[in-house]
């Protein structure tokens, strides 16, 4: 049984040959999470089309429906071909499928529902070829697609402490065979970017060393996997969904979401700054003082504006006001 907050993902999803944006990768994480109870090691299981509903704000920090809709449409245009070993035989089953086959959306609902065809359900749910467990909230919080890929690798190899592969194999895994061809670019644009973000947000991160094997140039790369135990009190190691939702609802009382996007931007910055746990406890106390009449709405709004939010390094920026068509 998976731990709370963790999802198990078939390893063939990580190695599938299709390019994904960071937002599309987040949608994949949501699909895998929603289908956890259907994970199976049997290829004989029958799968039917599934509907997955998600809150747009959980995968798109600006709550931008158009971006999510376009990402779902993009996944629907991507074909993936995968193989499954049929247990008890020497046969291999090959399948070609799209990942999504349509969506439904009610304007201003904040939700989108999309369909997963039965053939894609096998792709998402068959774990007979191996799987990796990782924290969904951490995976979704990572901004770089390379950070997401490297986080999956860290979680896959953490029990062994690391792994070694050729640089070409790494390029193939990251789908950058024709990009960042100079080693300096690979290090700065890909590896160091992922390393920096994982040290800030991940429960695991990696260090690496380039290796020369019978050559004048670097041919291999060795990764060491580390548990992120430094400065845990202030390091963002995932988001507790219940605390996130409570804190967001609290902020909406003082920054109504029908007026502008302040509450959403503030909760995202609090989460990404690693201050969610502190804010949750503090806002619970303020909520009690507000409901009991000890503090007025104006008192708390002033505290938020001039004391609390600045302490959490929340930056005030121009807001996006919401217009209403008559």
C-alpha positions as CSV (number, residue, x, y, z in Angstrom):
1,X,0.0,0.0,0.0
2,X,1.3,3.4,-0.9
3,X,2.0,6.0,1.8
4,X,-0.2,9.1,2.1
5,X,1.0,11.8,-0.3
6,X,3.0,9.3,-2.4
7,X,2.1,7.9,-5.8
8,X,3.5,4.8,-7.5
9,X,4.2,5.3,-11.2
10,X,5.1,2.6,-13.7
11,X,8.7,3.0,-14.8
12,X,7.8,2.8,-18.5
13,X,6.0,6.2,-18.1
14,X,9.4,7.8,-17.2
15,X,11.1,6.2,-20.2
16,X,8.3,6.7,-22.8
17,X,9.5,8.5,-25.9
18,X,7.3,11.7,-26.0
19,X,8.2,15.2,-25.2
20,X,6.1,16.8,-22.4
21,X,5.9,20.4,-21.1
22,X,6.1,20.8,-17.3
23,X,2.3,21.4,-17.2
24,X,1.7,18.2,-19.3
25,X,3.9,16.3,-16.9
26,X,1.8,17.6,-14.0
27,X,-1.3,16.3,-15.7
28,X,0.3,12.9,-16.1
29,X,1.1,12.9,-12.3
30,X,-2.6,13.7,-11.6
31,X,-3.8,10.9,-13.9
32,X,-1.4,8.4,-12.2
33,X,-2.6,9.6,-8.8
34,X,-6.3,9.2,-9.6
35,X,-5.7,5.6,-11.0
36,X,-3.7,4.3,-8.0
37,X,-6.4,1.8,-7.0
38,X,-6.2,0.3,-10.4
39,X,-2.5,-0.3,-10.4
40,X,-1.9,-4.0,-11.3
41,X,0.9,-6.5,-12.2
42,X,-1.5,-8.5,-14.3
43,X,-1.9,-7.9,-18.0
44,X,-5.1,-9.9,-18.1
45,X,-7.0,-7.2,-16.2
46,X,-9.7,-5.5,-18.2
47,X,-9.7,-1.7,-18.4
48,X,-12.5,0.6,-19.3
49,X,-12.4,4.3,-20.1
50,X,-11.8,6.4,-17.1
51,X,-12.8,10.0,-16.3
52,X,-10.3,12.1,-14.2
53,X,-11.4,15.4,-12.6
54,X,-8.9,17.9,-11.3
55,X,-8.9,21.3,-9.8
56,X,-7.1,23.6,-12.2
57,X,-5.2,25.4,-9.5
58,X,-3.5,22.2,-8.3
59,X,-1.5,22.0,-11.5
60,X,-1.5,25.6,-12.8
61,X,-0.5,28.2,-10.2
62,X,-2.3,31.0,-12.1
63,X,-5.5,29.0,-12.3
64,X,-5.3,29.5,-16.1
65,X,-8.0,27.3,-17.7
66,X,-6.8,27.9,-21.3
67,X,-3.3,26.7,-20.5
68,X,-4.6,23.5,-18.9
69,X,-7.1,22.9,-21.7
70,X,-4.3,23.3,-24.3
71,X,-2.1,20.9,-22.4
72,X,-4.9,18.3,-22.3
73,X,-5.4,18.8,-26.0
74,X,-1.7,18.4,-26.6
75,X,-1.7,15.1,-24.6
76,X,-4.6,14.0,-26.8
77,X,-2.4,14.5,-29.9
78,X,0.5,12.5,-28.5
79,X,0.8,8.8,-29.3
80,X,2.7,6.4,-27.1
81,X,3.7,2.9,-28.1
82,X,4.6,0.6,-25.3
83,X,5.3,-3.1,-24.8
84,X,4.1,-5.5,-22.1
85,X,5.5,-8.9,-21.4
86,X,2.7,-11.4,-21.2
87,X,3.3,-13.5,-18.0
88,X,3.9,-17.2,-18.6
89,X,4.7,-16.8,-22.2
90,X,7.5,-15.5,-24.4
91,X,5.2,-13.1,-26.1
92,X,5.2,-9.3,-26.0
93,X,2.1,-7.2,-26.5
94,X,2.6,-3.9,-28.3
95,X,0.1,-1.1,-28.0
96,X,-0.3,2.3,-29.6
97,X,-2.6,4.8,-27.9
98,X,-3.3,8.4,-27.2
99,X,-3.1,9.5,-23.6
100,X,-6.3,11.5,-23.4
101,X,-9.4,11.4,-25.6
102,X,-11.4,14.4,-24.7
103,X,-12.4,16.7,-21.9
104,X,-15.4,18.4,-20.3
105,X,-15.4,21.8,-18.6
106,X,-18.0,24.1,-16.9
107,X,-16.9,27.7,-17.1
108,X,-15.8,29.3,-13.8
109,X,-16.1,25.9,-12.0
110,X,-12.3,25.7,-11.5
111,X,-12.4,22.1,-12.6
112,X,-11.7,20.1,-15.8
113,X,-12.6,16.5,-16.5
114,X,-10.9,14.5,-19.2
115,X,-11.2,11.0,-20.5
116,X,-8.5,8.3,-20.4
117,X,-9.1,5.6,-23.1
118,X,-8.9,2.0,-22.0
119,X,-5.7,1.3,-23.9
120,X,-4.1,4.3,-22.1
121,X,-5.3,3.0,-18.7
122,X,-3.1,-0.1,-19.3
123,X,-0.1,2.3,-19.9
124,X,-0.9,4.2,-16.7
125,X,-1.7,1.2,-14.5
126,X,0.5,-1.7,-15.4
127,X,3.4,-2.0,-12.9
128,X,4.6,-5.5,-13.7
129,X,7.7,-4.0,-15.3
130,X,8.7,-2.1,-12.2
131,X,7.5,1.1,-10.6
132,X,8.8,4.1,-8.6
133,X,7.1,5.8,-5.6
134,X,7.5,9.5,-5.0
135,X,5.7,12.5,-3.5
136,X,3.1,13.9,-5.8
137,X,3.1,17.4,-4.3
138,X,6.9,17.7,-4.7
139,X,6.8,16.4,-8.3
140,X,4.1,18.9,-9.2
141,X,5.8,21.8,-7.5
142,X,9.0,21.5,-9.6
143,X,9.1,24.1,-12.3
144,X,11.6,22.6,-14.7
145,X,10.8,19.5,-16.7
146,X,14.4,18.4,-16.2
147,X,13.9,18.7,-12.4
148,X,10.8,16.4,-12.7
149,X,12.7,13.8,-14.7
150,X,15.7,13.9,-12.3
151,X,13.4,13.7,-9.2
152,X,11.9,10.5,-10.6
153,X,15.4,9.1,-11.1
154,X,16.4,10.1,-7.6
155,X,13.4,8.2,-6.1
156,X,14.0,5.2,-8.4
157,X,17.6,4.8,-7.4
158,X,17.6,6.2,-3.8
159,X,17.8,2.7,-2.2
160,X,21.0,2.0,-4.1
161,X,22.5,5.4,-3.3
162,X,23.0,6.3,-7.0
163,X,23.8,5.0,-10.4
164,X,26.1,5.4,-13.4
165,X,25.2,5.7,-17.1
166,X,26.6,7.1,-20.3
167,X,26.1,10.7,-21.1
168,X,24.3,9.6,-24.3
169,X,21.9,7.5,-22.3
170,X,21.1,10.4,-20.1
171,X,20.5,12.6,-23.1
172,X,18.2,9.9,-24.5
173,X,16.2,9.7,-21.2
174,X,15.8,13.5,-21.1
175,X,14.9,13.6,-24.8
176,X,17.6,16.1,-25.5
177,X,19.7,14.2,-28.0
178,X,20.0,17.3,-30.3
179,X,20.0,20.0,-27.6
180,X,22.6,21.3,-25.2
181,X,25.3,19.5,-27.2
182,X,28.1,21.4,-25.4
183,X,28.9,19.8,-22.1
184,X,28.9,23.1,-20.3
185,X,25.3,23.8,-21.5
186,X,24.2,20.3,-20.4
187,X,25.6,21.0,-16.9
188,X,24.3,24.6,-16.6
189,X,21.0,24.4,-18.3
190,X,19.9,20.9,-17.3
191,X,21.8,19.2,-14.5
192,X,22.6,22.3,-12.3
193,X,19.1,23.7,-12.8
194,X,17.6,20.4,-11.6
195,X,20.0,20.1,-8.8
196,X,19.3,23.6,-7.5
197,X,15.6,23.1,-7.5
198,X,15.6,19.6,-6.0
199,X,17.8,20.9,-3.1
200,X,15.3,23.6,-2.5
201,X,12.1,21.6,-2.8
202,X,12.8,17.9,-2.9
203,X,13.0,15.2,-0.3
204,X,15.8,13.8,-2.4
205,X,18.4,15.4,-4.6
206,X,21.5,14.3,-6.5
207,X,25.1,15.3,-7.0
208,X,27.1,14.1,-10.1
209,X,30.5,13.5,-11.4
210,X,31.6,13.3,-15.1
211,X,33.8,10.3,-16.0
212,X,36.3,9.6,-18.7
213,X,36.5,6.0,-19.9
214,X,39.3,5.1,-22.3
215,X,38.8,8.5,-23.9
216,X,40.0,12.1,-23.8
217,X,36.5,13.3,-23.4
218,X,33.8,12.7,-20.8
219,X,31.7,9.7,-21.7
220,X,29.9,8.7,-18.5
221,X,28.2,10.3,-15.5
222,X,27.9,9.1,-12.0
223,X,25.0,10.2,-9.8
224,X,24.9,10.1,-6.0
225,X,21.4,10.3,-4.4
226,X,21.1,12.2,-1.1
227,X,18.2,12.5,1.3
228,X,17.4,16.2,1.8
229,X,17.9,16.6,5.6
230,X,19.5,20.0,5.7
231,X,17.5,22.9,7.2
232,X,14.3,20.8,7.1
233,X,12.4,23.4,9.1
234,X,12.6,25.9,6.4
235,X,13.0,23.7,3.3
236,X,10.0,23.1,1.1
237,X,9.5,19.3,1.0
238,X,6.1,19.1,-0.4
239,X,2.7,20.5,0.3
240,X,0.0,19.1,2.6
241,X,-3.1,19.5,0.6
242,X,-5.4,20.0,3.6
243,X,-3.2,22.8,5.0
244,X,-2.9,24.3,1.5
245,X,-6.7,24.4,1.1
246,X,-7.3,25.8,4.6
247,X,-4.7,28.5,4.2
248,X,-6.1,29.5,0.8
249,X,-9.7,29.7,2.1
250,X,-8.4,31.9,5.0
251,X,-6.7,34.3,2.6
252,X,-9.8,34.4,0.4
253,X,-11.7,35.9,3.4
254,X,-9.4,38.9,3.4
255,X,-8.5,38.9,-0.3
256,X,-11.8,37.8,-2.0
257,X,-11.0,35.7,-5.2
258,X,-14.0,37.3,-7.0
259,X,-12.1,40.6,-7.0
260,X,-8.6,39.7,-7.9
261,X,-6.0,36.9,-7.8
262,X,-4.1,38.0,-4.6
263,X,-5.2,35.0,-2.4
264,X,-4.0,32.5,-5.0
265,X,-0.7,34.3,-5.6
266,X,-0.1,34.6,-1.9
267,X,-0.7,30.9,-1.1
268,X,1.5,29.9,-4.0
269,X,4.4,32.1,-2.8
270,X,3.9,30.9,0.8
271,X,4.1,27.3,-0.3
272,X,7.1,27.8,-2.6
273,X,8.9,29.7,0.1
274,X,8.5,26.7,2.5
275,X,6.4,28.7,4.9
276,X,3.1,26.7,4.6
277,X,3.3,24.9,7.9
278,X,4.1,28.2,9.8
279,X,1.3,30.1,8.0
280,X,-1.2,27.3,8.6
281,X,-0.7,27.4,12.4
282,X,-0.6,31.2,12.5
283,X,-3.8,31.6,10.4
284,X,-5.6,29.0,12.6
285,X,-4.9,31.2,15.6
286,X,-6.0,34.3,13.7
287,X,-9.1,32.6,12.6
288,X,-10.1,31.9,16.2
289,X,-9.5,35.5,17.2
290,X,-11.5,36.7,14.2
291,X,-14.5,34.4,14.9
292,X,-14.5,35.2,18.6
293,X,-14.4,38.9,17.9
294,X,-11.0,39.5,19.5
295,X,-9.7,40.9,16.2
296,X,-11.7,42.6,13.4
297,X,-11.4,41.9,9.7
298,X,-9.5,45.2,9.3
299,X,-7.1,44.2,12.1
300,X,-6.2,41.0,10.4
301,X,-6.0,42.5,7.0
302,X,-3.5,45.0,8.3
303,X,-1.5,42.3,10.1
304,X,-1.4,40.3,6.8
305,X,-0.4,43.3,4.7
306,X,2.3,44.9,6.9
307,X,3.6,42.1,9.1
308,X,2.8,38.5,8.3
309,X,3.1,38.3,4.5
310,X,6.4,40.3,4.4
311,X,7.8,37.9,7.0
312,X,7.0,35.1,4.5
313,X,8.7,37.0,1.7
314,X,5.5,37.4,-0.2
315,X,6.0,40.1,-2.8
316,X,3.3,42.5,-3.7
317,X,2.8,42.8,-7.4
318,X,0.2,44.2,-9.7
319,X,-2.9,42.1,-9.4
320,X,-5.1,40.7,-12.1
321,X,-8.6,41.9,-11.5
322,X,-11.4,39.8,-12.6
323,X,-13.9,41.3,-15.1
324,X,-17.5,40.3,-15.4
325,X,-19.3,40.4,-18.7
326,X,-22.9,41.7,-18.5
